[in-house]
């Protein structure tokens, strides 16, 4: 990102040219690679979303055929989840965990390089399926058999790319856990760690626990298709519903993998701009751990309509609602942190506040979906689409953007353009609501998801939603512009950057030297 | 790499491998769980022995519906003799399904039964069924296949209709191999 000049004669600076990025084992370089890769994938997945919204602008079939439409919904999800949100979090972890803990680097630097460089290959393979006979995967990102087994030549490529993404995440997660458990500076006890580090520790455990299960599930799909096994084929005594159980045993913890680091980011930002320490630090830690634990017990709430006995519906309904308790604790703590604080509203704080407000909206629609009897109405409608886009776009993505604005001056040594940042926030926030809020109404009225056409009574809300979508998509180009121009130059940032910022990363110069904390700081 | 880092890494690697295995262990767990609870509409794979032991409850009538379908675009005709029957719990009934191979090749198929609602499956027993074995059909051959069943009188009162559906699958042995009997 920047050419951090070696400030110390013992430091080896970065290698020059392209080989720096290919062979690097430096956590800052790898963090940068992850973040830029994530930004690229954000636009690739975003372009697919634009195709979806263009097709849904009017009833009837306009631009793409139904098969390609379904390929777009499937690929949009896979790319945004595994290509945009998860690598962004791993990139933030790489950049921040060592400098927050006073460690010189990640514990396993060579593996760190591997876990990043697998990703471009995985996604090249996934994207190449768009040009294969029979088209890309179109059965939805959940890969339910028997539909997914009808995928054409693309099928094994999709499966192997998921294997590679899983491998990358598992390696990243192991690295995070090993770093946090072994590389903390003297005096940095677990309960003194910044909350971002805590949420990532818990997320990493979730990743280690569930990504292998996904790998197993897709392997079973592969052998069902090519090697004559019948894990999910009723003809041989298997059961397609079992795939849903195995998939969601992975899938539900996965959605917390996509949000827990966001909780961590917001818990770093709000105290800085409220100029007060985080309210209820230890309750935040326990709430995060409780959410992670409960995530293993609620998977079947994605499958209320498969035909479960009443006891099952009730168990999964109550267990799901229980998650609202620790999540409520977190929202309460964020609000209490701001209570009577000396607040200022720079761009990171705006995005963090947008997160708290709109993630909570998504949380509430989640509670509505958790109610088994009404879920029969909402299941597979646009209400679900609206729900998970509120928690993922205005939740995860907003937190990532807040984090990007918050730490960008630290990473690059340059301040971003505050005026443009505020424009980016307000345009995004207006249009993201124009985009997703009407989808609640569409879903309640019964519009199904993953269908390229719809009844004409849904037209008005779809027009509004599509217009919001195009505007939101265009607004994100502003984000790319702000990031790139900040990398290239701008007003110099101070070491502390933000008046209220506390933590080890703010004691380093901006940008930090290529090798930092080679001698561990002592934490009082 | 120091020892502490090596130790933690190896432990986590072990957890990763264990969880990969756990994904596969979920398959038998699922089967055992479904057998144990009778969930999922699965019925027993073989005939039950004590079907005659039930006391016939002639005061109660349960409707049993029959559905037959063919999977994987098999060139088959497959249908039940009657679409529904009124039965007394505890009494053994017999009906039949007709299947005919419309294709040019012999096909070995397997009918997979499923009972809906799922909870009723554990109270629905077959004493004789063509679904227990694979069925071979020569090109153009058609035949009636019997199924004999009994509804357990312990079926909860709220279930008034039970649906038995069969789906015929190609067993993947659709080759030109000759039946062994002819060779012998």
Interface residues (C-beta under 8 A of the other chain):
Chain A: X107 X108 X170 X173 X174 X177 X178 X181 X182 X183 X208 X209 X210 X211 X212 X213 X214 X215 X216 X217 X220 X228 X231 X233 X234 X235 X236 X237 X239 X241 X242 X245 X246 X249 X307 X308 X309
Chain B: X1 X2 X4 X5 X8 X9 X12 X13 X15 X16 X17 X19 X20 X21 X22 X23 X24 X26 X27 X30 X34 X37 X39 X40 X41 X71 X72 X110 X112 X114 X116 X117 X118 X119 X167 X169 X170 X171 X172
